[in-house]
Amino acid sequence: MPMTAAGCPSLLRDLDCIVVNHLESDHCASMVEVLALYPNCQIVSTEKSFMLMHSFGYDIDSHSQLQVQEGDSRSFGRHEATFIEAPMVHWPEVMVTLDLTDGVLLRQCLRQLQGNRWQALGRRVRLGPGFLR
């Protein structure tokens, strides 16, 4: 059973995978702790994100890694997701994950984007006109 940082048993079930859409170090600093709690957790991300994880000194080599790129899809139980790379929308490694089952766009920290960048991303993932309001 996984243990919390305080050394108490975690009541959460095992974590199957972490999808990393964006790896700005102040956003993902706790990822190392999560991975330590869940040694069987797979990391899903882009080539550039894996490169950044290594350069930030994250201990990820003992974990299964799935490198995805533009248009790849993966099933997560009842959810089917597709990955859309969005480099330099915020940082060079950025991607978004579109849950095709529920129509949810997992977009990392793109809320600060305005105007043309939102519209361009919306056109790439073929979202309806009201989605990006």
Secondary structure, DSSP 8 states (H G I E B T S, - for coil): --B-TTS-B--S----EEE-S---HHHHTTHHHHHHH-TT-EEEE-HHHHHHHHHTT---TTS-EEE--TT-EEEETTEEEEEEE-TTSSSTT-EEEEETTTTEEE-TTGGG--THHHHHHHHHTT--TTTT-
